[in-house]
Amino acid sequence: MKKRLTDTEIWDKPWFRQLSPTDKCAIMFIKDKCDNVGVWIPDKELAEIYIGGKVGWEDLPDRVNGNIVILDNGKWWLPDFVEFQWGELSEETENNARLSYVRLLKKHGLWTEYLNRLRGLSVVSKTTNNKSNNKSKIIKEDAQIIVEYLNKVTGRQFRKIDKNILARFKEGFTKEDMIIVINDRWRRWCGGDMEEYVRPSTLFRPSHFTEYLAEARKNTKQKERKCPECGSAQYVQLTEGMVCYSCGHTEKNKSPPQ
């Protein structure tokens, strides 16, 4: 059984206090389940089973004051873990346990970064976090575009960026994927009992989205209409007629929409 030191002062730190109860549990879970130099292979499903609730994984690294670094291989690293648990490490040590930690840091490609941190320098933390922050910013901007597009199509006022939209972007789906799903579901459900379900929590739920996307792609090949003014595929059937969300062109219905 592993035994590790516990930072009893973590509960007094503002960044930790501001986390939700499940996010706090996630931090403690990672601390317990990471290897001897603070590297954790993300198993989010298992973590949530132990925690008993959903964790805000998408932006958790952005809310922990630099205490999580996402490595290029997708693993998560707690950069202060080594120093807190083992103090300052050296390649010259004769202690086999401490030497094994040096080897493990080298295996992860983190030995130089560890030494830089001891000297008050950091390469991985700055570059990796900058990449992570930039990517997160772009995803949030794209997600906001999807929310605004959905509002235009449905005439509603969704304001909050649904976590399902963010999650689908992080899985590699694109704005175009989401737009054709919105268009296809609106064509199918507009004016019927299902119209109220043209909403983020339904359209972008993981159990629904891939099915909706496959159907939308098939349907788009068969029925897609492009704007006669600008040629955009963002030409959507609304109750009153067609509207293009690229150039603003409208075409009123000559007969009730199908």
NUDRENMAR-893351 format. One record per residue (C-alpha): residue in three letters; x, y, z. Coordinates in pm, 1 decimal. Each point is the difference from the previous one (the first is absolute). Layout:
BEGIN
REC  residuo        c1        c2        c3
REC      ALA         X         Y         Z
...
END
This chain:
BEGIN
REC  residuo        c1        c2        c3
REC      MET       0.0       0.0       0.0
REC      LYS     136.8     339.6     -99.7
REC      LYS      34.4     260.2     273.4
REC      ARG      41.3     364.3     -95.8
REC      LEU      21.7     333.4     173.1
REC      THR    -316.2     211.4      -4.7
REC      ASP      -5.0     377.2     -36.8
REC      THR    -236.8      96.8     280.7
REC      GLU      22.6     366.4    -102.6
REC      ILE    -157.9     -64.9    -340.4
REC      TRP    -342.6      65.5     153.4
REC      ASP     103.2     359.2      74.3
REC      LYS     115.5      79.3    -352.2
REC      PRO    -244.7     224.1    -193.2
REC      TRP      21.9    -195.3    -327.2
REC      PHE     -92.2    -322.8     181.3
REC      ARG    -280.8     157.8     201.8
REC      GLN    -161.9     123.5    -320.8
REC      LEU     -26.0    -349.2    -149.4
REC      SER    -323.1    -197.0      13.9
REC      PRO     -12.7    -293.9     244.3
REC      THR      43.8    -252.4    -282.1
REC      ASP     292.2     196.5    -148.3
REC      LYS     167.5       5.2     343.3
REC      CYS     -41.1    -377.1      15.5
REC      ALA     151.1     -26.1    -348.7
REC      ILE     313.5     184.1     114.9
REC      MET      36.8    -231.3     298.8
REC      PHE     -64.2    -303.5    -223.3
REC      ILE     274.6     106.1    -241.5
REC      LYS     242.2      55.6     288.1
REC      ASP     -69.1    -351.0     126.6
REC      LYS      -2.9    -178.0    -336.7
REC      CYS     293.1     169.1    -176.2
REC      ASP     338.4    -173.0     -17.2
REC      ASN     293.9      81.8     227.8
REC      VAL      89.0     319.8    -186.5
REC      GLY    -353.5     138.5     -33.6
REC      VAL     -90.3    -123.1    -350.7
REC      TRP    -356.4    -125.9     -44.4
REC      ILE    -139.3    -189.1    -299.6
REC      PRO    -352.1     144.4     -19.3
REC      ASP    -271.5    -252.4      78.5
REC      LYS    -287.7     238.9      43.7
REC      GLU    -268.9    -265.8      -2.4
REC      LEU     161.3    -189.8     288.2
REC      ALA      55.0     323.9     190.8
REC      GLU    -368.4      92.5     -23.7
REC      ILE    -102.4    -348.7     113.8
REC      TYR     208.6      41.1     316.5
REC      ILE    -103.5     363.4      50.6
REC      GLY    -367.6     -67.4     -63.4
REC      GLY     -61.8     303.8    -219.2
REC      LYS      92.8     188.4    -315.2
REC      VAL     326.1     195.6     -11.8
REC      GLY      64.8     310.4    -212.0
REC      TRP     295.8    -159.7    -178.5
REC      GLU     -15.3     233.6    -301.7
REC      ASP     132.2     305.0     179.8
REC      LEU     126.7    -145.4     328.3
REC      PRO     369.3      56.7     -91.0
REC      ASP     -80.3     367.9     -61.4
REC      ARG    -147.3      42.1     349.7
REC      VAL     269.8    -147.2     221.8
REC      ASN     258.0     277.1       2.9
REC      GLY     256.8    -182.4    -213.2
REC      ASN      -8.5    -315.8     209.7
REC      ILE     -83.0    -219.8    -300.8
REC      VAL     199.4      -7.9    -322.8
REC      ILE    -133.2    -194.2    -298.4
REC      LEU     292.5    -167.8    -173.6
REC      ASP      28.2     -46.8    -375.8
REC      ASN     -87.4    -369.5      34.3
REC      GLY    -327.6      82.0     179.3
REC      LYS     117.8     -96.2     347.4
REC      TRP     -53.9     242.0     290.2
REC      TRP     289.6     109.5     221.3
REC      LEU      -9.0     153.6     346.5
REC      PRO     320.8     207.0     -23.6
REC      ASP      35.2      65.8     376.2
REC      PHE     -56.4    -363.2      97.1
REC      VAL     363.8    -113.3      -5.9
REC      GLU     138.8     281.6     209.9
REC      PHE    -283.2     -28.8     253.4
REC      GLN      31.1    -377.9      37.1
REC      TRP     373.9     -58.7     -39.4
REC      GLY     172.2     336.5      31.3
REC      GLU     284.4      85.8    -236.4
REC      LEU     116.3    -292.3    -214.3
REC      SER     350.2     -52.6    -138.2
REC      GLU     152.8    -239.0    -251.5
REC      GLU     287.8     -45.4     246.6
REC      THR    -217.9    -149.9     272.8
REC      GLU      87.0    -344.4     134.5
REC      ASN    -354.4     -58.8     122.3
REC      ASN    -159.1    -255.2    -234.7
REC      ALA    -353.6     125.5      57.0
REC      ARG      90.1     361.7     -76.5
REC      LEU     207.3    -110.8    -299.2
REC      SER    -307.1    -183.2    -134.0
REC      TYR    -190.0     332.0       7.2
REC      VAL     275.7     163.5    -203.4
REC      ARG     -23.0    -280.4    -255.5
REC      LEU    -377.8      30.2     -15.1
REC      LEU      19.4     374.6     -64.3
REC      LYS     245.5     -70.4    -282.0
REC      LYS    -231.3    -266.0    -140.8
REC      HIS    -278.6     257.7     -16.8
REC      GLY     236.5     255.0    -153.3
REC      LEU     -44.1     226.2     304.1
REC      TRP     342.0      -6.4     165.0
REC      THR     120.8     322.4    -161.5
REC      GLU    -329.0     169.9      77.1
REC      TYR      24.2    -114.7     362.7
REC      LEU     350.8     150.3      28.3
REC      ASN    -118.8     322.1    -165.5
REC      ARG    -276.5      30.3     255.1
REC      LEU     249.6     -39.4     282.9
REC      ARG     192.4     292.4    -150.7
REC      GLY    -314.7     207.4     -39.7
REC      LEU     -20.8     -66.0    -372.0
REC      SER    -265.6    -185.3    -196.5
REC      VAL     -27.3    -113.2    -357.7
REC      VAL    -276.8    -260.1      -4.8
REC      SER    -234.2     184.8     230.2
REC      LYS      10.7     320.6    -201.8
REC      THR      -9.4    -146.5    -348.5
REC      THR    -244.9    -278.9      77.8
REC      ASN    -235.0     217.4     201.0
REC      ASN      13.9     269.6    -268.3
REC      LYS     -93.1    -258.0    -263.7
REC      SER    -273.8    -135.0     226.1
REC      ASN    -132.9     346.8      77.2
REC      ASN       4.6     102.8    -366.8
REC      LYS    -178.8    -317.0    -104.7
REC      SER    -254.9      42.9     278.8
REC      LYS     -59.4     360.4    -105.8
REC      ILE     -56.9     -99.0    -363.3
REC      ILE    -239.5    -277.6     102.0
REC      LYS    -202.4     237.8     217.6
REC      GLU     -17.3     254.7    -282.4
REC      ASP    -118.5    -267.4    -244.5
REC      ALA    -250.2    -128.7     255.0
REC      GLN    -140.3     350.7      37.5
REC      ILE     -45.8      16.4    -378.5
REC      ILE    -199.3    -324.3      14.2
REC      VAL    -221.4     134.0     279.8
REC      GLU     -65.6     320.3    -195.3
REC      TYR     -75.0    -198.3    -315.6
REC      LEU    -242.2    -224.7     188.9
REC      ASN    -173.2     309.8     139.6
REC      LYS     -42.4     140.7    -351.0
REC      VAL    -142.6    -324.0    -133.5
REC      THR    -241.3     -63.3     287.0
REC      GLY     -79.9     355.0     104.6
REC      ARG      90.2     -84.9     358.6
REC      GLN     251.1     156.9     235.4
REC      PHE     245.0    -263.3     117.3
REC      ARG     275.0     190.8     177.6
REC      LYS     209.8    -249.9     189.6
REC      ILE     247.7    -208.4    -200.2
REC      ASP    -114.8    -355.8      60.1
REC      LYS     272.5    -237.7     118.7
REC      ASN    -102.7    -246.1    -273.0
REC      ILE     102.3     248.6    -270.4
REC      LEU     342.8      45.0     158.5
REC      ALA      41.0    -374.2      37.0
REC      ARG     -82.8     -67.8    -366.6
REC      PHE     255.0     260.2    -112.5
REC      LYS     265.3    -162.2     217.5
REC      GLU     -79.7    -334.0    -162.1
REC      GLY      89.1     153.2    -335.7
REC      PHE    -341.1      84.7    -145.8
REC      THR     -22.6     327.6    -192.5
REC      LYS    -230.0     300.7     -23.0
REC      GLU    -121.1    -131.5    -334.6
REC      ASP     -93.2    -333.7     163.2
REC      MET    -206.5     178.2     262.3
REC      ILE    -163.8     237.8    -245.5
REC      ILE    -126.3    -276.8    -227.4
REC      VAL    -137.5    -184.9     303.5
REC      ILE    -185.6     314.9     106.9
REC      ASN    -132.2      52.3    -353.5
REC      ASP    -106.0    -360.9     -43.9
REC      ARG    -174.9     -32.1     336.6
REC      TRP    -176.7     332.5     -53.7
REC      ARG    -129.0    -114.4    -338.5
REC      ARG    -122.1    -323.4     157.6
REC      TRP    -147.0     135.4     323.3
REC      CYS    -107.1     358.1     -72.4
REC      GLY    -373.7      44.0      61.5
REC      GLY     -42.4    -340.4     164.3
REC      ASP       4.3    -151.1     346.7
REC      MET     377.6     -36.9     -16.5
REC      GLU      75.0     365.1     -73.1
REC      GLU      75.5      75.6     365.6
REC      TYR     282.1    -254.8     -13.1
REC      VAL     200.2     203.8    -250.6
REC      ARG     225.1     105.0     285.8
REC      PRO     365.7     -54.7      95.0
REC      SER     -60.7    -261.3     268.5
REC      THR    -182.7    -220.6    -251.8
REC      LEU     183.0      67.1    -326.6
REC      PHE     354.9     -27.2     134.4
REC      ARG     -42.8    -268.7     263.0
REC      PRO     260.0    -273.6     -65.7
REC      SER    -267.4    -270.0     -21.2
REC      HIS    -180.0     197.0    -274.1
REC      PHE     245.8     212.9    -192.6
REC      THR     179.9    -258.3    -214.0
REC      GLU    -332.9    -150.7    -107.1
REC      TYR    -143.1     343.6     -81.6
REC      LEU     315.2      92.0    -190.7
REC      ALA      -8.1    -317.7    -210.8
REC      GLU    -365.3      60.6     -85.6
REC      ALA      65.1     367.7     -70.6
REC      ARG     289.4     -78.7    -235.5
REC      LYS    -213.3    -249.0    -189.9
REC      ASN    -294.1     238.0      -9.9
REC      THR     220.3     294.7     -97.0
REC      LYS     130.1    -180.8    -308.8
REC      GLN    -356.7     -61.8    -107.8
REC      LYS    -177.5     323.9      94.2
REC      GLU     256.5     270.1      62.7
REC      ARG     -94.2     338.9    -139.6
REC      LYS     258.0     270.5     -38.2
REC      CYS     -68.7     369.2      22.1
REC      PRO     -72.8     137.1    -349.4
REC      GLU     178.5     324.6      92.8
REC      CYS     328.3    -115.4     155.0
REC      GLY       1.1    -377.8     -46.0
REC      SER      26.0     -69.3     373.2
REC      ALA    -127.6    -329.1     141.7
REC      GLN    -120.1     191.7     306.4
REC      TYR    -334.6      40.5    -177.8
REC      VAL    -261.2    -116.5     246.4
REC      GLN    -372.0     -71.0     -12.0
REC      LEU    -182.4     198.3     266.9
REC      THR    -373.9      16.1      59.6
REC      GLU     -45.7     312.8    -214.9
REC      GLY     240.6    -101.2    -275.4
REC      MET     366.9     -44.7     -86.2
REC      VAL     274.7     215.8     150.4
REC      CYS     374.6      11.8     -60.5
REC      TYR     211.8      58.5     308.3
REC      SER     302.2      92.9    -208.9
REC      CYS    -136.1     291.2    -205.7
REC      GLY    -348.3      54.8     145.8
REC      HIS    -193.3     -90.1    -315.9
REC      THR    -362.4    -108.6      67.0
REC      GLU    -262.0    -179.7    -204.8
REC      LYS    -356.3     -17.1     129.0
REC      ASN    -197.7    -320.3     -22.9
REC      LYS    -230.7     -46.2    -294.7
REC      SER    -153.1    -293.2     180.2
REC      PRO      25.6    -134.5     358.6
REC      PRO     343.3    -149.9      72.2
REC      GLN      22.9    -376.1      -1.6
END
